[in-house]
Amino acid sequence: MVKFVNSSFKLKTLHHITAFVGAYGSGKSEVSANFAVWLAGTGHPVTLCDLDMINPFYRTADAAAALEARGIRMIVPQFAGTNVDVPALPPAVRSVFDQPGGYAVLDIGGEDLGARVLASLRPEMAAADTAVYMVINTSRPQTATVEKILEQAASLAAAAALELDGLVQNTNLLEATDPDTLLRSDPILQEAADILGLPVVFAAAIPQSAPDSWRDAARPCLLMERFITYPGSSLA
């Protein structure tokens, strides 16, 4: 697998705990995995927690071996990778709130139902340096318009019992993605961000789909590898 170096990717503020939430099909697991890889590449100890207790597909747990090879500590549901899938918060998750010098990425799944996992961690989240980012793919019906993005944002924040801190632009159509698709999505996402009063913290895209203007924009762009396998797709 080609390793894409995000040497120019930098965030204004880096938090001890970064949680990614999103609607089905947002690509938050891919973003979570790549964000963890970027963090590890900067020399920080990184833990990636797969807290998608609802959806057994497209989870970071499925890429555990590849991510652990990058030096990332993985915390996954006890029954991940088996034919048993019981919604249970891994006890080790709470250890990430007490790791001096380390960083953690939380991959939260299942839309509002899955976001309730964050609500169960609210005391720890409130006491730590955290950020909750909503990953948005405007090519998915749940977040195709400004109005639908606002609805999803309200639903996720209510379920997590935490405020959102920013949005992540991750519009894609898997292998059918092209730069024009991504450029058309920007005004939709920016209008929603303006109404919510939230920043678009960064954009994410596979290198061959990222518009040139995204690479040069003031907003950081995370160039992603494919870690999550999508059935029926030629991308892996």
N, C-alpha and C positions, 0 to 999 in steps of 0.2 A: 504493500500500500504506500502510495506517495505521501510524504510528510510535508504539509504546507506550513511554512513558517510565518506566523503572524507577528513579525518583528515590529510592524508599525501599529499594531492594535494595542491601544492603551485606553483605560477608563480614567475619568477624572477622579473618581472615588472607588476604591476597592474595599468591599465589605468582608468581614470575617465569615459570614454566612450569606450565601446567595441562593434564593429559592426561585425556581421557575415554574409558573403555572400557565395554563392555557386550555383552550378548547380542543376537542378531539381533532387531530390532523394539523395542529399548529406546528408540530415539529419540535416541541419543547425538549424531548428526550435527546434528539440530535444536537440541539443547542446546548443542553446541559453537558453532554459528553464532550463536545468541542470546547466549551468554556472551561471545563475541568482540565482538558489537555493543555489549553493555553496557560492556565494558572500554573500547572506543573512545569511547563516550559520556562516559566520565569523564575524557577528555583524554589517555589513555595511547596511545603508539604500539603497535599490536597486529598480530601475525602469526598467521594461522590456517593450520595445516598439515593438509591432507587426507591422512592416512596409512592410509586404508582401501584396502589393496592387494588385498583378497580379493573384496569385493562391489562390482560396478560400478553398483549402484543405490542411491538415497537418500544420495548423498554430498554433502559440502559443496562439492566441486568443481563440482557442477551449479549452484550458486548463486553462483559466483565473481563474476559481473558485479555482482549486487545487493550483495554484501558489499564488493567493492572500491569501490563508490559510497559506502559508509559510511566509507571511509578505511582499510579493513582490507587489509593486505598478504596475498596468498594464495600459498601454496606447495602445488602439486598434483602428482600423479604425471604423468610426462612424457606419457603417452598418455591422460590423462583427457579425456573428451568426444569420443573417437574410437571406432572399432570395434576398436581394439587395446588390450588391457589387460594390461600386463606388470607383475608384482609387482616393483617396483624402487623403493628408497628415494630420493626426490629429494635430490641432493647439497646443495641449499640449506637443507635441514632443520637441518643442524648449525650454520648461521649464527645460529639463534635463541638459541643458548646463549651468544652473545657480542654482545648488543645492549644496552648500558647504557641504563637508563631505559625499556626496552620490555618488553612482555609477549607471551607466545606461548600459543596454545591448540592442542593436538594432538588431532585427531579420529582415534582408533584404531579400526579396524573388524575384522570377521571373527571375533569371539569369540576363543577361545584361539589359533587360527592367526594371526589378525591381530595379536593382542597380542604376538606374537614380534617385531614391529617395535620395540616398546619395549625388548625385551631387547637388540636390536642397538644401542640408544642408551643402554644402562645406564651406561657410564662417564660420559657427559655428564650424564645424569640424576642420578647419584650426586653429582656435583660442583656441581650447580646447586641453586637454591631451587625445588623442584618439588613438585607434588601429583598423585596419580593417583586419580581419582574414578570409581567404577562407577555408571553410569546404570542405573536399574532401572524396568521397567514390569511391574507385577504382573498386568497383563492379558494378558501373553504366557506361553505354557506353560512356557518355560524358566525363568521366574522368578515363577511363580504362587504358590509356597508358600515358607515359611521355609526348608525343607530344600533346595529347588531354588536359592534365592538363595545359600545357603551353598556349594552345589556349584559354582555358576558363579563365585562370588568366589574360591574356591580354585583353580579352573582358570585363571582370568584372571591371578591373581597369580603362579601358577607359570609360565605361558607368558611373562609380561612380565619375570619374574625381578626383580620389584619388589613391595613391599608396597602394598596399597591404603591410601589415607589417608582415605577417606570415601565415603559413598553419596549419590546424587542421586535424589530421588523424582520420577519422570517417568511415572507411570502414565497411560495414555491408551488410548482406543479410536477414535482419529482423530475424525471428525465425530460419532461416537456418544457421545463422552465427556460425562459430566455430573458435577456436584459430588459426588453420592452415590458414584459409582464411585471417585473419588479419596479420599473420606473412608474408604471401606471398605478401601482399600489401606494406609492409614497404620499400623494395628496390625501388619500383616504385615511391612512394611518396618522398623518400629521394633524388632520382636522380633529380626529378623535382625541389625540394627545392634548391638543389645545383646549378642547372642551373639558377634559378630565383634569387639566392643570398638571400634567405629568410630562416628563421628558421622554423622547425616544432615545434610550440609553445607547443602543447600538443596533446595527443591522447584521444579519447573518446570511451567508449564501455560499454555495459551492463555487469555486473559482471561475469555472467556465460560464457561469450564469451571472456573475456580479457585474453590473454596469461599471464602466470606467469612472463615472462620476461618483459612485459609491466609494471607490477606493481612495479618491482624492477629497472626499467631503470631510467637513469638520466632525461629523458623526462617525465614530469608529465602525469599521466593517470587519466582522470575524469571518475569515475564509475557512470553510468547513471541509473536513474529510467525512466520508460516509462510514459510520460505525453501526448504525441500526439497519437491519435487513428488512426490506419491504416486500412481502409476497406479491408476485406479479410485476415487479419492477426490475429493470435491468441494472438498477443501481444497488450496490451493496457496500 
